[in-house]
Amino acid sequence: MIFIYAIIIVAFLDTFLQLPIISTYAHSVGAGNLLTGMIIAVYSLANMGGNIIAGHWIDQFGRRRILFFGMAFAAVTLLFYPLAETGWQLFFIRFLHGLAGGALIPAAFAYLGDLAPKNRRGKMMAFSGACIGTAAIIGPAAGGIISARISPEAVFYIASIIFVITCLAVLFLLKESAPASARRNVSLSHFRRLAFHPFMIQASLSALTLTLSMGVLTFALPLRTEELGFSPSVTGLLLSSFGIIALVIFLTPANRLYDKYRPQYIIIAGLVLIGLSLFSLSVLENIYLITAVMLIYGTGFSFVFPSMNRIIVEISGTSDRGKAFGVFYASYSLGIVAGSSFAGAAADLFGYPFRISGVLVLAMSLSLFCLVKKQSGSLKTHESAGLRDS
């Protein structure tokens, strides 16, 4: 079990390591501002394709095999970054890297879902959120230090080495979680059934809203703190504070709430906290109040992330869990692409990205509440509706 959590850390660490250097590296090979933005965005766009394509393979060929080949593909792709001589070469490399990354996340979460006992699924998904939080804390700092003390190219080489080591560990240490009997029941027709499942729609809308809010926060918070006269270091501390409070909730006995309450209601509560936090950031000027708001935002994030993943585990079975997480994380990737673009458009058109996004998140939480109330039955009812086979 610990090993699959380590794989999740590695899968996300790859992206976070590059976070502080990818834009400057794109400029260093001659990419202009527009192409640099495309280079950054294409990773998440390719992720969407990788999520969906790999979802079927994860069910057909097994979690372990896709994790191995995904890791190997990513390790090789990373070695091409230092060879890029033009912005368009870097764009193509980044696209291939995104496809590889798109296979890893659904495979890792499908594996985790296979192992999760019914009464601890929410808690185990909370631990997976802690893994992502750990990667988010370690990755940017490590990437920046390696780039400054060695070279930007060293970041890609070291990331590739980490993937090679993890790839070999998957090959020799990881056992397949999906039995051959379940893989014989795999069908592409499951995609349609999953995509239109009411709870999949609820989870996907939640993922899209969450990642959109994170994109707005990443775009607008530095501008807001600069407007108030605070240094960039304050922005970094504020962003860290929301991650730290989320980790506390993920890793302490507070994580029992994920299995105690219906996940949709936990998500709605989290989105309300996020919406109120975003709106508050547009009007508050006191740094202590802003910090408190960021802690509230982190609490909202901690409510939403594990609960979404728990829904996907509940509505899927061994023969379609890869596709389920593929569809879900495609929505997650879409939100990442749309978030910063939405924030920029809101800033240009209205001048209040926090207010507009706060209202949007609150409206989405209300819409989700209405969907949940209209949808009769519980997750347990829908488990027996043909999506589960285990």
C-alpha positions in Angstrom: 0.0 0.0 0.0 2.8 2.4 0.9 4.4 1.8 -2.5 1.4 3.0 -4.5 1.4 6.2 -2.4 5.0 6.6 -3.3 4.1 6.2 -7.0 1.5 8.9 -6.7 4.1 11.2 -5.2 6.5 10.5 -8.1 3.8 10.9 -10.7 3.0 14.4 -9.5 6.5 15.3 -8.5 7.4 15.3 -12.2 5.1 18.2 -12.9 6.0 20.2 -9.8 9.7 19.9 -10.4 9.3 21.7 -13.7 6.9 24.3 -12.4 9.5 27.0 -11.5 11.6 26.6 -14.6 9.5 25.6 -17.6 8.6 29.2 -18.7 12.1 30.5 -18.5 13.4 27.3 -20.2 11.0 27.8 -23.0 12.3 31.4 -23.4 15.9 30.1 -23.4 15.2 28.0 -26.6 13.7 31.0 -28.3 10.0 30.6 -27.6 8.0 33.9 -27.4 5.4 34.6 -24.8 2.5 33.1 -26.8 4.4 29.9 -27.6 5.6 29.7 -24.0 2.0 29.8 -22.8 1.2 27.0 -25.4 4.1 24.9 -24.1 2.8 25.2 -20.6 -0.8 24.5 -21.5 -0.1 21.6 -24.0 1.0 19.3 -21.1 -2.5 19.4 -19.5 -4.2 19.2 -22.9 -2.2 16.1 -23.7 -3.0 14.8 -20.2 -6.7 14.8 -21.1 -6.0 12.6 -24.2 -3.7 10.4 -22.2 -6.3 10.0 -19.4 -9.0 8.8 -21.7 -6.9 6.6 -24.0 -5.0 5.0 -21.2 -8.2 4.4 -19.2 -9.2 1.5 -21.5 -5.7 0.0 -21.5 -5.6 0.2 -17.7 -8.6 -2.1 -17.6 -7.6 -4.3 -20.5 -3.9 -4.8 -19.7 -3.8 -4.2 -16.0 -2.7 -1.3 -13.7 0.8 -2.6 -13.2 1.6 -2.8 -17.0 0.4 0.7 -17.8 2.2 2.1 -14.8 5.4 0.5 -16.0 5.1 1.6 -19.6 3.9 5.1 -18.6 6.9 5.5 -16.3 9.3 4.3 -18.9 7.8 6.6 -21.6 7.9 9.6 -19.3 11.6 8.8 -18.3 12.6 8.7 -22.0 10.6 11.8 -22.9 12.3 13.8 -20.1 15.7 13.1 -21.7 14.6 15.0 -24.8 13.9 18.3 -23.0 17.7 19.3 -22.9 17.9 18.4 -26.6 15.3 20.9 -27.7 16.8 23.7 -29.8 13.5 25.6 -30.7 10.3 26.4 -29.0 8.3 24.1 -31.3 10.6 21.2 -30.5 10.0 21.8 -26.8 6.2 22.0 -27.5 6.2 18.6 -29.2 8.3 17.1 -26.4 6.0 18.6 -23.8 3.0 17.1 -25.7 4.5 13.6 -25.6 5.3 14.1 -21.9 1.7 15.0 -21.2 0.5 11.8 -22.9 2.8 9.7 -20.7 1.6 11.6 -17.5 -2.0 11.1 -18.6 -1.5 7.3 -18.3 0.1 7.4 -14.9 -2.5 9.1 -12.7 -5.6 7.0 -13.7 -3.5 3.8 -13.4 -2.3 4.7 -9.9 -5.7 5.7 -8.6 -7.4 2.7 -10.2 -4.8 0.5 -8.4 -5.5 2.3 -5.1 -9.2 2.0 -5.6 -8.9 -1.8 -6.1 -7.1 -2.1 -2.8 -9.3 0.2 -0.7 -11.7 -1.5 1.7 -15.2 -0.3 1.5 -15.2 1.3 4.9 -11.9 3.2 4.3 -12.1 4.4 0.8 -12.5 8.1 1.7 -9.6 7.9 4.2 -7.3 6.2 1.6 -8.2 8.9 -0.9 -7.3 11.5 1.7 -3.9 9.9 2.0 -3.5 10.2 -1.8 -4.3 13.9 -1.5 -1.5 14.1 1.1 0.8 12.5 -1.4 -0.1 15.2 -4.0 0.4 17.9 -1.3 3.8 16.5 -0.5 4.8 16.6 -4.1 3.5 20.2 -4.4 5.7 21.2 -1.4 8.9 19.4 -2.4 8.7 19.7 -6.2 8.9 23.5 -6.8 11.5 24.0 -4.1 13.7 21.1 -5.4 13.3 22.2 -9.0 14.4 25.7 -8.2 17.4 24.7 -6.2 18.6 22.1 -8.8 18.2 24.7 -11.5 20.1 27.4 -9.6 22.9 25.2 -8.3 23.4 22.9 -11.2 21.5 23.8 -14.4 17.9 23.7 -15.7 18.8 20.7 -17.8 19.7 18.8 -14.6 16.0 19.1 -13.4 15.0 16.9 -16.4 17.8 14.4 -16.0 17.1 14.0 -12.3 13.3 13.6 -12.9 14.1 10.9 -15.5 16.3 9.0 -13.1 13.5 9.1 -10.5 11.2 7.6 -13.1 13.6 4.9 -14.1 14.1 3.8 -10.4 10.3 3.9 -9.9 9.7 2.0 -13.1 12.0 -0.8 -12.1 10.4 -0.9 -8.7 7.0 -1.3 -10.4 8.4 -4.1 -12.5 9.9 -6.1 -9.6 7.8 -5.1 -6.5 4.3 -4.3 -7.6 1.7 -7.0 -8.0 -1.3 -6.6 -10.4 -4.5 -5.6 -8.5 -6.9 -6.4 -11.4 -7.3 -10.2 -11.8 -7.4 -11.7 -15.3 -11.0 -12.7 -14.9 -12.1 -9.0 -14.5 -10.0 -7.9 -17.5 -11.9 -10.4 -19.7 -15.1 -8.3 -19.1 -13.5 -5.0 -20.3 -15.4 -3.2 -23.1 -15.2 0.2 -24.8 -18.9 0.5 -24.3 -18.2 1.2 -20.6 -17.0 4.6 -21.5 -20.5 5.8 -22.5 -22.1 4.3 -19.4 -19.5 5.9 -17.1 -19.5 9.3 -18.8 -23.2 9.7 -18.4 -23.5 8.2 -14.9 -25.1 10.8 -12.6 -22.4 10.5 -10.0 -19.6 10.7 -12.6 -21.2 14.0 -13.8 -21.2 15.3 -10.2 -17.6 14.3 -9.6 -16.4 15.7 -12.9 -18.2 19.0 -12.4 -16.6 19.2 -8.9 -13.2 18.5 -10.4 -13.6 21.2 -13.1 -14.7 23.7 -10.5 -11.9 22.9 -8.1 -9.2 23.1 -10.6 -10.7 26.3 -12.1 -10.6 27.9 -8.7 -6.9 26.8 -8.3 -6.1 28.4 -11.6 -7.7 31.6 -10.6 -5.8 31.5 -7.3 -2.5 30.9 -9.0 -3.1 33.8 -11.5 -4.7 36.4 -9.2 -3.2 36.0 -5.8 0.3 37.3 -6.8 -1.4 40.3 -8.4 -3.5 40.9 -5.4 -0.6 40.8 -2.9 1.5 43.0 -5.2 -1.4 45.5 -5.3 -1.5 45.5 -1.5 2.3 46.1 -1.3 3.4 42.7 -0.1 6.5 40.9 -1.5 6.4 37.7 -3.6 7.7 35.8 -0.5 4.3 36.6 1.2 2.5 35.1 -1.8 4.5 32.0 -1.5 3.7 31.7 2.2 0.0 32.2 1.5 0.0 29.5 -1.1 1.9 27.2 1.2 -0.6 27.8 4.1 -3.5 26.4 2.2 -1.5 23.3 1.3 -0.4 22.8 4.9 -3.9 23.0 6.3 -5.0 20.5 3.7 -2.2 18.1 4.7 -3.2 18.4 8.3 -6.8 17.4 7.6 -5.7 14.6 5.2 -3.3 13.0 7.7 -5.0 13.5 11.1 -8.1 11.8 12.6 -10.1 14.5 10.9 -9.9 12.3 7.8 -12.6 10.0 9.3 -15.2 12.4 7.9 -14.6 11.2 4.4 -16.1 7.8 5.2 -18.6 9.0 7.7 -20.6 11.4 5.5 -21.9 11.2 1.9 -19.1 12.5 -0.4 -21.4 14.8 -2.4 -22.3 16.8 0.7 -18.7 17.0 1.7 -17.8 18.3 -1.8 -20.6 20.9 -1.6 -19.4 22.1 1.8 -15.9 22.4 0.4 -16.9 24.3 -2.7 -18.9 26.8 -0.6 -15.8 27.4 1.5 -13.7 27.9 -1.6 -16.2 30.2 -3.2 -16.5 32.4 -0.1 -12.7 32.4 0.2 -12.2 33.6 -3.4 -14.8 36.3 -2.9 -13.2 37.4 0.4 -9.7 37.7 -1.2 -11.1 40.5 -3.5 -12.1 42.7 -0.6 -9.7 42.0 2.4 -6.5 44.0 2.8 -5.3 42.8 6.2 -2.6 40.2 5.8 -3.8 38.2 8.9 -7.3 38.0 7.6 -6.0 37.0 4.1 -4.0 34.2 5.8 -7.1 33.1 7.6 -9.0 33.0 4.3 -6.3 30.9 2.7 -6.6 28.4 5.6 -10.4 28.3 4.9 -9.6 27.8 1.2 -7.3 24.9 2.1 -10.0 23.4 4.3 -12.4 23.5 1.3 -9.8 21.9 -1.0 -9.3 19.1 1.6 -13.0 18.4 1.6 -13.4 18.2 -2.1 -10.4 16.2 -3.4 -10.7 12.9 -1.6 -14.5 12.9 -1.8 -14.4 13.2 -5.6 -12.0 10.3 -5.9 -14.1 8.3 -3.5 -17.2 8.7 -5.7 -15.2 7.3 -8.7 -14.1 4.3 -6.7 -17.7 3.6 -5.5 -19.3 3.8 -9.0 -16.7 1.6 -10.7 -15.5 -1.9 -10.6 -12.3 -3.8 -11.4 -13.2 -4.0 -15.1 -14.0 -0.3 -15.7 -12.1 1.6 -12.9 -9.3 2.6 -15.2 -11.8 4.2 -17.6 -13.7 5.8 -14.7 -10.5 7.5 -13.5 -9.5 8.3 -17.0 -12.8 10.2 -17.6 -12.6 11.9 -14.2 -9.0 13.1 -14.6 -9.7 14.3 -18.1 -12.2 16.7 -16.4 -9.5 17.6 -13.9 -7.0 18.4 -16.6 -9.6 20.5 -18.5 -10.0 22.6 -15.3 -6.3 23.2 -15.1 -6.2 24.4 -18.7 -9.3 26.6 -18.3 -8.5 28.0 -14.8 -5.7 30.5 -15.7 -7.4 31.4 -19.0 -10.7 32.1 -17.2 -8.9 34.2 -14.6 -7.1 36.3 -17.3 -10.3 36.8 -19.2 -12.2 37.8 -16.0 -9.5 40.3 -15.1 -9.5 41.9 -18.6 -13.3 42.0 -18.9 -14.4 42.8 -15.4 -11.3 43.5 -13.4 -12.4 41.3 -10.5 -11.2 37.7 -11.1 -11.6 36.7 -7.4 -15.2 38.1 -7.2 -16.3 36.5 -10.5 -14.7 33.2 -9.8 -16.1 33.2 -6.2 -19.6 33.7 -7.5 -19.1 31.0 -10.1 -17.9 28.5 -7.6 -20.8 29.3 -5.3 -23.2 28.9 -8.2 -21.6 25.6 -9.1 -22.0 24.4 -5.5 -25.7 25.3 -5.6 -26.1 23.5 -9.0 -24.4 20.5 -7.6 -26.7 20.5 -4.5 -29.7 20.6 -6.8 -28.3 17.7 -8.8 -27.7 15.6 -5.7 -31.2 16.3 -4.4 -32.7 15.3 -7.7 -30.7 12.1 -7.9 -32.5 9.6 -5.7 -30.6 6.8 -4.0 -27.2 6.5 -2.6 -23.8 5.4 -3.9 -24.6 1.9 -2.7 -27.7 1.7 -4.9 -25.8 2.7 -8.0 -23.0 0.2 -7.2 -25.4 -2.6 -8.1 -26.7 -0.8 -11.2 -24.2 -2.6 -13.5 -21.0 -0.6 -13.0 -19.5 -2.9 -10.4 -18.2 -6.4 -10.8 -16.2 -6.9 -7.7 
